[in-house]
Amino acid sequence: MLSNIPDRKLQRYADLGVFGISFLVFAAIFALHVPTDIQVHIQRNSYPNPAPGFMTNFLYYWLVWLVSYLVPSQTFLGVFFSALLAFAVMWKYKLSRALIFEKLVLRDKNQTMARWMIISSIGLVFAFSLPVSLNLADYYLGQFSPNIWHNSTTIVVMPFVILAFYASYTYLLKPANGSFGLLILWTALIYIIKPSILPVLALVFPLLALSRYPLKRPFWMAALYSLLVILMLITPMLFVAGGSAGRNEGGGLAFGLFEVWSLYSDNYLVSLLATLLFPILCVVLYLKKAKEHLLLSYGWTTWLVAFLMFAFIHETGQFFKAGNFGWQLIMASYLLFLTSVIFFNKQLMKKGMIEKKDKAIMAAFLLHVVSGAVYLVKMMFLGYQ
């Protein structure tokens, strides 16, 4: 997928830049003792604690235990997992950039547009929801940012979420056994890292397959995928994206509208606008073309299903306030931003010019990126909330 990208030197600099910035962020979290799930995941699963059990999402926790068993040094663990998480962010960036370029045809080696696409793909991995008040202590909670920096399993799983999403999209475009097999592979890896997005894909993938191939073989294959995912998720951790050694699972699942969201958002509409300003403008200002764009429609449908799950389903007991049904929405928000960037850049390339509405969309995107930069600084001093 990277073969279409010009300016290889700039590409390498971008890779190193994303890795370097991400590594510094995670290293600062360890060095400044910023309280996040990253340290919690290490503390709960490090040797000499018992080895983690084989819960649904065991892979990362087993890696923590194994590394801490081989090198029982807190300094080494901080450096190692800072590098691992930074690599995951860089890989997410490389995959996103590859998809952005693959869906476009650069005419006459348009290096200016190529550079804009690299900038937009870099900005994509740092984009964040917009602040809803001057109270920076509550910058993150209540919104559904496309990127988070405080939860290790979400960071590690995101490249595989992109791969699974794209494999299913490829199958919708042109049904083939190869893309379906890749979808199964990426799904299996997501399952053992953090399966939050899988219930969403199990609903959306067959739904879009039905609309494109009503009661034909591609639909039945998508339905088979859905059945496999459901069977995988029928475990004691049904649809719950958490759990590690030492965690006492208390409570269960319940239904109720905005039970968790109401704890963190004073104005639902403002929270949605702060989360989705850029994707909304892409649709509103290119409404007709947006309706015809399958990838963008897939991104929006995935986000809406993830949002409905968050809106209506929550945990009870001690994890009621944890908002674990928000993780799939974080992942879906990134997919929506990614598909929106691809869609918007495609419109720019078709026209070969930038109009006023394009500047408004660019400004919204850059606001999300600037917000992400502000959030990273804020996180170091006021926490990730």
C-alpha positions as CSV (number, residue, x, y, z in Angstrom):
1,M,0.0,0.0,0.0
2,L,2.9,2.3,0.5
3,S,4.1,2.2,-3.1
4,N,1.9,5.1,-4.1
5,I,3.6,7.5,-1.6
6,P,6.1,9.9,-3.1
7,D,9.0,11.6,-1.2
8,R,10.3,8.6,0.7
9,K,12.7,10.7,2.7
10,L,9.8,12.7,4.1
11,Q,8.0,9.5,4.8
12,R,10.9,8.2,6.9
13,Y,11.2,11.4,8.8
14,A,7.5,11.3,9.6
15,D,7.8,7.7,10.9
16,L,10.6,8.6,13.2
17,G,8.9,11.8,14.3
18,V,5.7,10.0,15.3
19,F,7.6,7.3,17.1
20,G,9.8,9.8,18.8
21,I,7.0,12.1,20.0
22,S,5.0,9.1,21.2
23,F,7.9,7.6,23.0
24,L,8.5,10.9,24.8
25,V,4.9,11.0,25.8
26,F,4.9,7.5,27.3
27,A,8.3,8.0,28.9
28,A,7.0,11.2,30.5
29,I,4.0,9.3,31.9
30,F,6.4,7.0,33.7
31,A,8.9,9.6,34.7
32,L,6.4,12.1,36.1
33,H,4.2,9.3,37.6
34,V,1.1,10.5,35.7
35,P,-1.6,8.1,37.0
36,T,-2.9,6.1,34.0
37,D,-4.0,2.5,33.1
38,I,-0.6,1.9,31.6
39,Q,1.1,1.7,35.0
40,V,-1.9,-0.2,36.5
41,H,-1.7,-2.9,33.8
42,I,2.0,-3.3,34.5
43,Q,1.7,-3.3,38.3
44,R,-1.2,-5.9,38.3
45,N,0.5,-8.3,35.9
46,S,4.2,-8.1,36.7
47,Y,6.2,-10.9,38.2
48,P,6.2,-12.0,41.1
49,N,2.4,-11.6,40.8
50,P,0.8,-14.9,39.5
51,A,0.8,-15.2,35.8
52,P,-2.4,-13.7,34.3
53,G,-5.2,-16.2,33.5
54,F,-6.5,-16.7,30.0
55,M,-9.2,-14.2,30.1
56,T,-10.6,-12.8,26.8
57,N,-7.9,-10.2,26.4
58,F,-4.8,-11.9,27.8
59,L,-2.1,-11.2,25.3
60,Y,-0.8,-7.9,26.5
61,Y,-1.0,-8.9,30.2
62,W,1.0,-12.1,29.5
63,L,3.6,-10.0,27.7
64,V,3.9,-7.8,30.8
65,W,4.3,-10.8,33.0
66,L,6.9,-12.4,30.7
67,V,9.0,-9.3,30.3
68,S,8.9,-8.5,34.1
69,Y,9.9,-12.1,34.8
70,L,12.9,-12.0,32.4
71,V,14.0,-8.4,33.5
72,P,12.6,-7.5,36.9
73,S,13.5,-3.8,36.7
74,Q,11.0,-1.0,36.9
75,T,13.2,1.3,34.8
76,F,13.5,-1.3,32.1
77,L,9.8,-2.0,32.1
78,G,9.1,1.8,31.7
79,V,11.5,2.1,28.8
80,F,10.4,-1.2,27.1
81,F,6.7,-0.5,27.2
82,S,7.2,3.2,26.3
83,A,8.9,1.9,23.2
84,L,6.2,-0.8,22.5
85,L,3.3,1.7,22.8
86,A,5.2,4.3,20.7
87,F,5.7,1.6,18.0
88,A,1.9,0.8,18.1
89,V,1.2,4.5,17.6
90,M,3.7,4.7,14.7
91,W,2.2,1.6,13.1
92,K,-1.3,3.1,13.4
93,Y,0.1,6.1,11.7
94,K,1.7,4.1,8.9
95,L,-1.4,2.1,8.2
96,S,-3.6,5.2,8.2
97,R,-1.2,7.0,5.8
98,A,-1.1,4.0,3.5
99,L,-4.9,4.0,3.3
100,I,-5.0,7.7,2.7
101,F,-2.6,7.4,-0.2
102,E,-4.1,4.2,-1.6
103,K,-7.5,5.8,-2.1
104,L,-6.0,8.7,-4.1
105,V,-4.4,9.0,-7.4
106,L,-1.7,11.8,-7.4
107,R,-1.8,13.5,-10.7
108,D,1.4,15.0,-12.1
109,K,3.3,14.0,-9.0
110,N,1.6,16.7,-6.9
111,Q,4.1,16.9,-4.1
112,T,2.2,19.8,-2.4
113,M,-0.9,17.6,-2.1
114,A,1.3,14.6,-1.1
115,R,2.7,16.7,1.8
116,W,-0.7,17.8,2.9
117,M,-1.8,14.1,3.0
118,I,1.2,13.2,5.1
119,I,0.5,16.2,7.4
120,S,-3.2,15.1,7.7
121,S,-2.2,11.5,8.4
122,I,0.3,12.7,11.1
123,G,-2.3,15.0,12.6
124,L,-4.8,12.1,12.6
125,V,-2.8,10.2,15.2
126,F,-2.7,13.3,17.5
127,A,-6.2,14.6,16.9
128,F,-8.4,14.9,20.0
129,S,-11.9,16.0,21.0
130,L,-12.2,19.7,21.5
131,P,-12.5,21.2,25.1
132,V,-16.0,21.9,26.2
133,S,-15.1,24.3,29.0
134,L,-12.2,26.2,30.6
135,N,-11.9,23.5,33.2
136,L,-9.0,21.6,31.8
137,A,-9.2,19.0,34.6
138,D,-12.1,17.5,32.6
139,Y,-10.7,17.7,29.1
140,Y,-11.3,14.1,28.1
141,L,-14.2,12.6,30.1
142,G,-17.6,13.1,28.5
143,Q,-16.2,13.2,24.9
144,F,-15.1,10.4,22.6
145,S,-11.7,11.3,21.4
146,P,-10.3,9.5,18.4
147,N,-7.0,9.0,20.2
148,I,-6.2,8.2,23.8
149,W,-2.8,8.0,25.6
150,H,-3.6,6.5,29.0
151,N,-4.8,2.9,28.2
152,S,-2.2,0.4,26.9
153,T,-4.5,-2.3,25.5
154,T,-6.4,0.3,23.5
155,I,-3.2,1.7,22.1
156,V,-1.8,-1.7,21.2
157,V,-5.0,-3.0,19.6
158,M,-5.7,0.0,17.3
159,P,-3.5,-1.1,14.3
160,F,-5.3,-4.4,14.3
161,V,-8.7,-2.6,14.5
162,I,-7.7,-0.6,11.3
163,L,-6.6,-3.8,9.6
164,A,-9.8,-5.6,10.4
165,F,-12.0,-2.7,9.4
166,Y,-10.2,-2.3,6.1
167,A,-10.3,-6.1,5.4
168,S,-14.1,-6.1,5.9
169,Y,-14.4,-3.0,3.7
170,T,-12.3,-4.7,1.0
171,Y,-14.6,-7.7,1.2
172,L,-17.7,-5.4,0.8
173,L,-16.1,-3.9,-2.3
174,K,-15.0,-7.1,-3.9
175,P,-15.8,-10.3,-2.0
176,A,-12.8,-12.6,-2.0
177,N,-11.6,-15.4,0.3
178,G,-8.3,-13.6,0.9
179,S,-9.8,-10.5,2.4
180,F,-12.3,-12.6,4.5
181,G,-9.4,-14.8,5.7
182,L,-7.4,-11.6,6.8
183,L,-10.5,-10.3,8.5
184,I,-10.7,-13.6,10.6
185,L,-6.9,-13.3,11.4
186,W,-7.1,-9.7,12.6
187,T,-10.3,-10.4,14.5
188,A,-8.6,-13.2,16.4
189,L,-5.7,-10.9,17.4
190,I,-8.2,-8.2,18.5
191,Y,-10.0,-10.8,20.6
192,I,-6.9,-11.6,22.6
193,I,-5.8,-8.0,23.0
194,K,-9.0,-6.0,23.6
195,P,-12.2,-7.2,21.9
196,S,-14.3,-4.0,22.4
197,I,-14.8,-3.3,18.7
198,L,-15.8,-6.8,17.8
199,P,-19.5,-6.6,18.7
200,V,-19.7,-3.4,16.6
201,L,-18.1,-5.1,13.5
202,A,-20.3,-8.2,14.1
203,L,-23.4,-5.9,13.6
204,V,-22.2,-3.4,11.0
205,F,-20.4,-5.8,8.6
206,P,-23.4,-8.1,7.9
207,L,-25.7,-5.0,7.8
208,L,-23.7,-3.4,5.0
209,A,-23.2,-6.7,3.3
210,L,-27.0,-7.2,3.3
211,S,-27.5,-3.8,1.7
212,R,-25.0,-4.5,-1.1
213,Y,-25.6,-8.2,-1.6
214,P,-29.1,-9.0,-0.4
215,L,-29.3,-12.7,0.6
216,K,-26.3,-13.6,-1.6
217,R,-23.1,-15.4,-0.7
218,P,-21.2,-12.3,0.5
219,F,-24.0,-11.6,3.0
220,W,-24.1,-15.1,4.3
221,M,-20.3,-15.0,4.7
222,A,-20.6,-11.8,6.7
223,A,-23.4,-13.4,8.8
224,L,-21.1,-16.3,9.4
225,Y,-18.4,-13.8,10.6
226,S,-21.0,-12.3,12.9
227,L,-21.9,-15.7,14.3
228,L,-18.2,-16.5,14.9
229,V,-17.6,-13.3,16.8
230,I,-20.7,-13.8,18.9
231,L,-19.5,-17.3,19.8
232,M,-16.1,-15.9,20.7
233,L,-17.7,-13.3,23.0
234,I,-19.9,-15.6,24.9
235,T,-17.6,-15.8,27.9
236,P,-17.8,-14.6,31.5
237,M,-16.4,-11.3,30.1
238,L,-19.2,-10.9,27.6
239,F,-18.7,-7.6,25.8
240,V,-16.5,-6.3,28.7
241,A,-13.2,-4.9,27.5
242,G,-11.2,-5.2,30.7
243,G,-9.9,-7.6,33.2
244,S,-6.4,-8.6,34.4
245,A,-4.8,-10.4,37.2
246,G,-6.0,-9.1,40.6
247,R,-9.1,-7.5,39.2
248,N,-12.2,-8.5,41.1
249,E,-15.1,-8.6,38.6
250,G,-18.1,-7.4,40.5
251,G,-21.5,-6.7,39.0
252,G,-22.9,-7.4,35.5
253,L,-24.5,-5.7,32.6
254,A,-27.6,-3.4,32.6
255,F,-29.5,-1.3,30.1
256,G,-30.4,2.4,30.5
257,L,-30.1,5.5,28.4
258,F,-26.9,7.6,29.0
259,E,-26.4,6.2,32.5
260,V,-22.7,6.5,32.3
261,W,-22.4,9.5,30.0
262,S,-24.6,11.6,32.3
263,L,-21.8,11.3,34.9
264,Y,-19.3,13.1,32.7
265,S,-21.2,15.4,30.3
266,D,-23.3,18.4,31.2
267,N,-24.4,18.9,27.6
268,Y,-24.7,15.9,25.3
269,L,-25.0,18.0,22.1
270,V,-21.8,20.1,23.0
271,S,-20.0,16.9,23.7
272,L,-20.9,15.4,20.4
273,L,-19.9,18.6,18.5
274,A,-16.6,18.7,20.4
275,T,-16.0,15.1,19.4
276,L,-17.1,15.2,15.8
277,L,-16.7,18.7,14.4
278,F,-14.4,17.6,11.6
279,P,-16.4,14.6,10.4
280,I,-19.7,16.5,10.6
281,L,-18.4,19.3,8.4
282,C,-17.1,16.8,5.9
283,V,-20.6,15.4,5.6
284,V,-22.5,18.7,5.8
285,L,-20.4,20.5,3.2
286,Y,-20.2,17.5,0.8
287,L,-23.5,15.9,1.5
288,K,-24.3,14.4,-1.9
289,K,-20.8,13.0,-2.4
290,A,-20.7,11.7,1.2
291,K,-23.9,9.7,0.7
292,E,-22.2,7.9,-2.3
293,H,-18.9,7.1,-0.5
294,L,-19.0,3.6,0.8
295,L,-15.9,3.9,3.1
296,L,-17.2,7.0,4.8
297,S,-20.7,5.4,5.2
298,Y,-19.0,2.4,6.8
299,G,-17.1,4.7,9.1
300,W,-20.2,6.6,10.2
301,T,-22.3,3.4,10.6
302,T,-19.6,1.9,12.7
303,W,-19.5,5.0,14.9
304,L,-23.3,5.1,15.3
305,V,-23.5,1.5,16.4
306,A,-20.6,1.9,18.8
307,F,-22.4,5.0,20.2
308,L,-25.7,3.2,20.6
309,M,-23.9,0.4,22.5
310,F,-22.3,3.0,24.8
311,A,-25.6,4.9,25.2
312,F,-27.7,1.9,26.2
313,I,-25.4,-0.7,27.9
314,H,-23.3,-0.3,31.0
315,E,-21.7,-2.3,33.7
316,T,-23.1,-2.5,37.2
317,G,-21.3,-2.7,40.5
318,Q,-17.8,-1.3,41.2
319,F,-17.1,-0.7,37.5
320,F,-20.3,1.3,36.7
321,K,-18.3,4.5,36.5
322,A,-15.4,3.0,34.5
323,G,-17.3,3.4,31.2
324,N,-15.8,0.3,29.7
325,F,-18.5,0.4,27.0
326,G,-16.8,3.6,25.8
327,W,-13.7,1.8,24.5
328,Q,-15.4,0.7,21.3
329,L,-16.5,4.2,20.7
330,I,-13.0,5.6,21.1
331,M,-11.9,3.1,18.4
332,A,-14.8,3.9,16.2
333,S,-14.1,7.6,16.5
334,Y,-10.6,7.0,15.1
335,L,-12.0,5.0,12.2
336,L,-14.5,7.8,11.5
337,F,-11.7,10.4,11.5
338,L,-9.6,8.2,9.2
339,T,-12.4,7.6,6.7
340,S,-13.3,11.3,6.8
341,V,-9.7,12.3,6.0
342,I,-9.7,9.8,3.1
343,F,-13.0,11.2,1.8
344,F,-12.0,14.9,2.2
345,N,-8.6,14.4,0.6
346,K,-10.3,12.6,-2.3
347,Q,-12.5,15.6,-2.9
348,L,-9.5,17.9,-2.9
349,M,-7.7,15.8,-5.4
350,K,-10.7,15.6,-7.8
351,K,-11.0,19.4,-7.8
352,G,-7.4,20.3,-7.7
353,M,-8.2,23.5,-5.8
354,I,-9.2,24.6,-2.3
355,E,-12.5,26.4,-1.8
356,K,-13.8,28.3,1.2
357,K,-15.7,25.2,2.5
358,D,-12.4,23.2,2.2
359,K,-10.7,25.8,4.4
360,A,-13.4,25.5,7.0
361,I,-13.0,21.7,7.0
362,M,-9.2,22.0,7.3
363,A,-9.5,24.5,10.1
364,A,-11.8,22.1,12.0
365,F,-9.3,19.3,11.5
366,L,-6.4,21.5,12.7
367,L,-8.4,22.5,15.8
368,H,-8.7,18.8,16.7
369,V,-4.9,18.4,16.2
370,V,-4.1,21.5,18.3
371,S,-6.5,20.3,20.9
372,G,-4.6,17.0,21.0
373,A,-1.3,18.9,21.6
374,V,-2.8,20.9,24.4
375,Y,-4.2,17.7,25.9
376,L,-0.8,16.0,26.0
377,V,0.7,18.9,27.9
378,K,-2.4,19.1,30.2
379,M,-2.2,15.3,30.9
380,M,1.3,15.6,32.3
381,F,0.2,18.1,35.0
382,L,-3.5,17.6,35.5
383,G,-4.0,13.9,34.7
384,Y,-5.7,12.2,31.7
385,Q,-9.3,13.0,32.6
